Each structure stands twice: as C-alpha cells, then as structure tokens.
Amino acid sequence: MNSKNESIMLSQQPVAAMMLNTNSPAFYVGSDNTRSGKSVVTVHAAKSVVSRQQMDALRLELAECGHTGAIKLRRHSDRSLERARSIEGFVKTFAHEQSLHDATGAIDRGHALVSFAREMRAELGDKLAGLYWNSRWRTAYVVLNHKHFIRDGKLSTADLGAMEDLTLKNLLDATSGLTEDFKPAMRLCFELPRLALVPIDARSQVARRSIFGIMRSNMMMPALGALIGMGSVGMASADETAPAVSGINGKVAIIGGYSDSDNDTDHNRGLFAGSLTLPGDKQWGVQFDGAIGRDGGEGTGGIGGHFFWRDPSKALLGVTLAHVKKQNSNGPDQSLTRLGGEGELYLDQFTVTARGGYQWGSNVDAGTYSGIDLSWYATDNLKFVAGGANDPVLDMSAHAGFEFQPGMASLSGLTFFADAAVADDSYVNASVGIRYYFGGGTKSLKDRNRLDDPVDNLALQGLDSISQDGNNYTAPYIGPV
C-alpha cells in the first residue's frame, strides 16, 4: 500500500472503526472521490442478512461519525453474489478507489489475485493458458502453454525456472499489502489439475462447446465459493461451524424405471418426487419427502421426513420416518412404514451413508432393514454411488448409480441421474431421471448434498415388484428414491 493510500485510509478511520464497533452487517465498505474532490462512501451488504431499515440506520451512523460526503447503500441478493464464475467477475462489483472496511478480507484478497492475473497476462501474453485458484489449499495454479517451453522436443528447464521466479515475484507483489495470515502458494503446470478450482480472471474460464467441455468446466466452482478460502462473504467464518442447512431449499424429480424378477412380470414405473428442507437451530434441520406416480399401471405414493443434526464439514446424524402405499388391482393394497436412523460421514471427496431401522405394514413382511452406500465425487458436480441393503425379504441387494450436474447458467440446479439394482430371484431394477434443486443459491452438487438436503428415504422402490407366496406379499428391494 503506497503512502497516498495510507493517508486516505487515515482520513476515513472513523468510518472503519464505526463498522467494527457496531458489529455492522455490512461486509464491505469502499470510497471514491468525485471530480469535485468530495468523498462518496458505498456500503455493501447481503439482502439475506440486512433489511432496508438496518441500511438506513447505517446511513445515520456514518453521518454521526463525521462523514460529510455522500453515502450509497447497496443490498446484494444471494443470486447476484453467487452467479460470478470468476474471481474477477465477482470483485468488479466492489471496485472502489479505497477499501475502508472488508469484514472478512475476501474482497481485498480477490482484488489482489485479479491484479496478479492482470500482471501475468501483460508479461506473458499467449505463453499463459489460464490462472486458477483453489480455496482449500490457498494456491494459485498458473497453467502455461507448453508449446512455448519445448525446444527441439525437450522441455526447457531454464525457461521454467525463470517463469517460476517471475510468477512468485508477481504474486508476492500483488498480495504484499494484505494481512500476514494470507500467504498464498503458487504452482506452475501445463494441464488443468483435477481439483475444485475457480478462474481468477474471465479469460481463464473454460469453454463449454462439447460434453467434455461441460464436464471439465464443472470441475470449477462459483467465485463466491472460492472466496471462502480467503474469508467468506455473508457466510460463517473459517473458525465457525457452518449451519446444518444453508437455507430453505428443495428439489423435484421426474423418475422413470423398469423392474423384473422370477416372481413377477416385468413392468415400468413413473414417479414424481420432491423434498423440502428447512433450517432449524444452527446445527439442526428437518426435511419432508413426498412422491406419487404409477407402478405397473397401479397407483403408488408416499411421504416421509428427517430430523437431523449436521456439521457440513464432518457428518450427519438423524432419525427418519416414512410411509408408502401401493394399490393392487389383482390383490390387496400394500402399505409400508419405516422408522429408523441415518448417518453420513464426509471424507473429502467421499461420503459414507448408512441407514437402518424397523419396518412394518399391510401385506408386507415386518422386521429390521439396513443399508450402506459409498459416494465418490469424481468432481464436485459428478457423483458415483454404490452400496448394499438388507431387508426382511432379501438377505442382500446391491445397487450402483451416478448423478451429474451440468452447471448451466440458466438452470444451475439441474441434474441427471441413474441407478440400477440386483437381488435374489433374478430381480433387476433400473431407474433414470432428471432432478432440479431450488433455493440455497448456486452450488456444486457436492455442496447441495452436504449443505442443503439429505438423501430422501422413501421406500417406493420397495413396492415396485410385488410377488405372492401363499398369502404373504413381499417387497423385493427397498432403497431411497
């Protein structure tokens, strides 16, 4: 920071002190000088945490602390904060001549990284393929164009050494005015690493012209998510546990399926399913599930709920209750009720999910049930899952599937999924569908699963292929929708 900027900061010191002493909900305050030399202060806050009345109170407090210039108040919606796909796109909203108050440090640090990218572009030109940020490791990844570093078919180590020195110098220069607790690392590479990254500047955004481009771009994360590693805007601080549910959210899905077994003729299934998740007191949340449809020409549907504790960085524990019913034109109707528990363990790109409890109902076997799944996030927007289940009818069943979120700007919550299961008596079951997540803002699929809604627990697939052995109607396979 130069001496001129320091003098401006000192002249505005009462403004910054007021923001800190009053525990202001504003996350950023900047100032600009007009042509007449007067100072204009702009206060930024999220709509979700501050009302218009609170913003008006801030205006009065700024006036009382001695600021005589104009005061602008800006309330930002969650969507406007989350839609940026690069750090440059995010921080341009907060471009002011002077930073007076940065509650988390995220904005100032974002500006520093953009300044670093601008300097690298100016010095390297087409030698530079892209610049990316990883929030977890606080590392800037500088992707080079390998064509400029190969001579006579060999990689020039001298050129790479000079490039490393230049990159490190520019990064240190750009971040020198920041607090000492922010010390970013730097890595040179020729290919985009398989990490959750965000482009630092707009020119580094990945093209999405093909399915491969779409999947590659979904290794990226929204700019706001990247800034969590630099200090969060409108979210929990790094030393504070995030809430069990980020906000009111839900999902709807259209599911098509097919099943067959030795005990029943093959048939098709169509379902419409949905869930609504509500935040409780900090680490507690509740979710309601519902589904309705046709199974082999018969009506079927159900409702369910979860009450759970969750630390999104570690695990989830909860209790579940569900009731499903199926009409049968060739026999008595069936119903199934389940009371049990659920747990999820979060291990970086893996999630272990366990469930179990007791089931009973009309024309189905009663007894205990259990299941365990392992989910692997190949990227934060592509999940593969495999697992097994045990219930009163079958000793074991197994299933595998995937869910993919393309991350389209206009439909950020859209996903595609499929699942297949096998069990005794040559039983097979396959389902495909589309799902849309709403509420909770723009997130990766991984964050939706850990910050928003747990997996729904309706046992509708447990009533999809009914067999009759004497007077005993059974449910061949039970698993989440």
N, C-alpha and C positions, 0 to 999 in steps of 0.2 A: 504494500500500500504506500503510495507516494505522500509527500508532505502536504500537498494540496488537498488530497482526500482526507487526510487526518484532521486538517483544520475544519473541513466541512463536518466531519463526524463530531468534533468537539462542540461546534455551534449548535448541533442538533441533539446533544447529550440528554437534555431534559425529556425529549420525546422517547428515546430508547429506555431511559430509566422509568418513565411512567408505565410503559408497556410491561416491563418486568415486575414492577412493584404492585401493579393492579391485577396481575395474573390474567392479562388480556387474552381473549380468544383469537386475536389476530395472529396469523402465522408469519406474516411478512409485512414490513413497512419500508417504503422507499421514498426518496425525494428527488425532485427535479427542479432546475432553475428555469424560469421563464425568460423571455427576451428582455423584459424589464428588470431582471435581476431578482425577482421575488421567488421565494421557495414554495413549491407545491408538494405536500405530503400525500402519498397514496397508501391507504391501509387495506390489506388483503386478508380475507377470512373466508372459511368454508360455510356455505349455506346450512350444512347439516349440523354445525356447532354454534352458530351465532344467528340471532334474529335481527331484524331491521331496528328494533328498539335498542338492542345492545350496540349496534353500529352507531346509532345516534348518540348514545351515551359516550362512546369512544370519541366522537367528534367534540363533545363538550369537554372531555378530559384533556384532549390535545390543546384545545383553546386555553384551558385553565393553566396548563403547564408552561405557557408562554409562547406558543407557536402563533404567529400573527398572519401567516400566509394562508393560501387556500388549502382545503383538506378534501381529498377524494376518498370515497369508501367503495370498495369492490367486494361483493359477495360472489363466490365461485361455487357452481354446482358440482356435485361429485363427478358427473359425466364430463364436464369441461376439464376437470383436473386429471381425469384418467384417460382421455382419448389420445393424448400425445403418444406417438410411437418412437420418439427420440428425445434425449435429454434437451437438445437444442429446441425442439418444438415445445417442450414443457416450459423452459425458463424464459422464453421470449415474452410470455405474458407478464413477467416480472422484471422487465428491462427498465431500470431506473439509473439515473446518474449516480445516486448514492444509496447504499443499503444502510438503513437505520436500525432495523430490528429483524433478525432472522431467527425465529423461535427454536428451530431445530438445526439450523446450519445447512439444510438441504438446498435452498435456493442459491446461496453464495457458492456452495461447492459445485452445484450444477453449472453455474456461470463459469467457474474456473475450468471445469472439464471442457466446456464448449470453447473457451479461449485456447486451451491446449490443442483441441482439434483444429481450430482455425489456423493456428501457427504451423501445425504439421502439414496441413493442406497447402499452405503458402510455400513451404520449403521443399516439399517432396513431390507435389504435383501428381502425375499418374503412377509414380512409384508406390503410392499409398492406395490400398484397396478399400480399407474401412477402419473405423475406430469404434470399439465397443467397451461396455462397462459391465462388470459382474459385481453385484452389490454384496454378495456373501463374502467374497474374498477381497473386496475393495481393490480390484485390479482392473487397469485399463489394458485391453488387448488391442494391439496395433497389428492389423493384417496387411502384409506387404504384397505387392505384385511380384511374384517370383521371377518373371521374365527379366526384370532389371537387376537381378542379383546372381545370375548364372552367366559365366564366361567360359566359352569353349566346353560347354557341357558340365561345368563344375560350379558349385556354389562358392561365391567369393566371401570367405570368412572376414577379410579385411573390411569389405563394404558393410557386412553385417555388424562388425564391431563399431564402426563409425556411426552406423544407424542407431545402435543401442545407446551410444553416448549422447547423440543428438536428441533422441526421444526422451531419455531420462532428464536431460537438461531442460527441455521444454516443459515437461510435466512438473518438475520442481519449481520452475519459474512461475507457472500458471497457478500453483497451489501454495506459493510461499506466504501469501497474506492471510491464509486460513489458520484456524486454531491448530495447536500441536497434536490434538488427538486424531486428526485426519491425515494419515500418511498413506496415500495410495501406492500400490505396487504397479509394475508395468511388465508386460510380456510381448515379445515380438513373435509373430507366427505367419505362415503362408496360407493356412486354411482356417476357416471359422471353427473354433473349438465347440464341442458338444456340451455347452453349458447354458444356463439361463442368462441371456445377455440382453442388453438394450443398446441400440445405436447411440453414439454420443452426438453425432450430427446427422442432419437429414439425408446427406449424401450417402451415408452408410446403411440406409435402410435396404433390406433385401428385396429384390424383385420377386413378384408372385405370379409369373406368367404361366407356370405349369404346376401340376400337383406336387412335384418335387420342390419347386419354389415355395409353395404354400406350406409344406411340411417343414422346410428349412426356416422359413420366416417365423414359424410358430415355436422355434427354439428361443425366439425373442420374447421379451416381457414388456408390458407397458412402462413408459418412462417413470410414472409415479411409483410403480413397484420397485424400480431400480433405485430410486432415491431413498428407499427405506434403509439401504446400506449407508446412506450419507446423513440420515436424520429424517424422520418421517413427517410428512405434511398432513395434519389432521388425523393422524393415527397414533397408536401407542408408541412411546419412546422405546429405545433399544433395551432399557433395563426394566420395562414394564410388560407384564404378560398380556398378550392380545386377548380380546374377549372371545367367548365360546362361539358367538355368531357375530359376523361383522355388521349385520343389519338385517332388516326384514327382507327375505328373499324367497324364491320358489323356483319350481321347474315344472314343465309339462312335457309329455312324451306320447308319441304315437308308435305302437309296437305291433309288429306282425310276427306270427310264429307258426311252427309246424311241429307236430309230435306223432309218435308211433310206438307201439310195443306189441309183444306177443299177445297181450291180454285185451287189446283194443284196436279198432281200426284207426288208420291214420286220419288226422283232421287238422284243419287250420284254425288259427286264433287271431283275433284282432282286439287290441286294448287301447284305451285312452287313460293315461295315468298322470297324476300330478301330486306335488308336495308343496307345503308352505312351512317355512322355518322362521321362528320368532326368537329374538334375543331375550334372555332373562336377566338375572342379576349377575353381571360381569362374566363369570365362568360357567353360567348355566344357560341352557337353551331348550326349546321344545319344537318338535316338528310333527305335522299332521300329513298323513298319506291317504290317497284315495285312488281308486281305479274302477273302470267299468268297461264292459265290452262283450264280445261274443266268442264262445269257445266251442268249436264243433257244432255251430248252429244253436247253441244254448247260451242263455244269458248268464253272465258271471260278473262279480264285482267285489269290492271290499274297502274297508277303512282301517287305518292304523295310526299309531302315534309313538313318539320317542320323547323321553325326558332325560336329558344328558348333561354331564359335566365335560368340559373340554379345555385343554390347553393346546392351541393350534400348533405349537412347536413340539409337542410331546405325544399326547394321547387323548382318547375319548373314552368315557365310561357312561353307560346309560341303561335304562330299562325300556322295554318295548311291549306294546300290546297291539294285536291285530286280529281282525275278524273278516273272513271272506266267505262267500256263498256262491254256489253254482246250481242252476236249475237243470233238471234231467227229465226229458220227456219220456224216456224209456225206463225210469226208475225213480226212487225217492230223491228229493233235493238233498244237497250236501252243504254243510257249513263246517268251518274250521276256525277255532280260536286259539291264539298263541299268546302266552305270557312268558317273557324271558328277559335276557340281558344282552348287551352288545358292548364290544370294546374295539378300539382301533389304536394301533401303535404306529407312530410316524418315525421313519428312519430314512431321512434324506429323500431319495427318490423311490423308496419303498413304503408301502403301508400294509400292515398285517391286520386283518379284520376277523374277529371271532364273534359268534353268536350262539345262543343256546337257551333252552328253557323247556316248558311243558306245553303240550297241545292236547286239545280235546274238541269234540264237536258232534255233529249229527251225521251218521253213516260214514265216519272215517275212524281210523284207529287212533286211540289216545296213547300218550307216552311222551318220553323226552325226545328232543331234537337238538342238533348241534351242527355247526359248520365253521369252516375256517377258509379264508381267502388270502392270497398274496397278490398285491397290485404293484406293478412296476411302471413308473413314469419314464418311458424312453426319452421323452421331452416333457416339459411342463404341460403340454397340450395333447399328449398321446399316451394313453394308459392301456396296459395289458394286464389282465387279471386271470388267475387260475385258482381253483380251490376244490374242496370236497365237502360233502354234507352227510349227515346220518339222521334218520328219522324212524318212526315206529314201523314203517312198511319195508324199507330197504336198509340193508346194513350200511351201504355206502353208495354215493353217487358222486360224479365228478363233472366239473364244467370249466370252460375257458372262454374268454371273450376279450373285447377291446372297446375303447371309447376314444373318439378323436374330435377335437375342437379346431376347426379351420381358422378361427380368429378373424372372420370377415368384419370389416369396419362397421357395416350396416347391421349385421346380425352377430354381434360378438359372443352371444350366449348359445349359439347353435352348435350341437354336437351330433355325431353319428356313432352308433354302437351296434354290436352284435354279440351273441352269446350262444354257446352250444353245450348240451349236457348229455351224458350217457349214464345208464344204470342197468340193473338186472332186468331179465326178461326181454332183452334186446330193446330196451327203452332208449329212444333218442328224442331230443328236444332242441329246437333251434329258434332263435329269435333275432330279429333285426329291427332297428327303429331310428327315429330322429328325436332329439330332445332339445328343449330350449330353456336355458336358465335365465331368470329375470331378477332384477333387484341386486343389490350388493355391488353394483358398479362393474367395470370391465376387469376381468380376472383371467388368469390361466385356469385350465381345467383342474390342475393340482390344487390351486388356491380355493377354487369353488368347493372342492371336496373336503378341504380342511378348515376353511374359514366360514363356509356357508352351511350347506345341508349334508347330513349323513346319508348313507345309502338307505333307500326306503326298504321296509321289511314286510311287505305284503306277500303272502304265500299263494298268490293266484296261480302260479305255475304248479302248485301242489294239487290243483283241481283241474288240470288241463287234460288228463287222460285217465278216465275212470274205468276200473275193472271190477267185476263182481265175482267173488268166490263164495258161493253159498249166499248168505245174507250180509256179507261183510264187504262194504265198499271201501276201497283204499285209494290213497293219493301217492302215485309212484315217485314223484320228485317234488321237493319243496325248496325254494330258493327265492332270493329277492327279485323283484320285477326288473 
